[in-house]
């Protein structure tokens, strides 16, 4: 993957990358209020299927100033687990991630999202 990434006009600069993962930071709101992208991978054996698999993490942390003045992250991440098999292709991964985005997004023309972000994460509905 490219060391530095531009995502929605924001420049995420790589701070490290090793065999365990990578981190990229975006600091346009100031060094104390970064957005951080973390990517990690882990080889596992799935407990249900007993098949070898890979877990891949994509995580964003956006640091915000709280009402009391302290700084804390708002975090969102996706963990994608795939069997280590050549039958699993990119479109399989994109399909399950699209389902998650479809629950949260509120797009129209045509309407494709359910806009349940507030219901799930603010109102704690299930």
Buried (B, 14 or more C-beta within 10 A) or exposed (E): EEEEBEEEEEEBEBBEEEEEBBBBBBBEBEEEBBBBBBBBEEEEEBEEEEEEBBBBBBBBBBBEEEEEEEEEBEEEEBEBEBBEEEEEEEEEBEEEEEEEEBBBBEEEEEEEBEBBBEBEEEEEEE
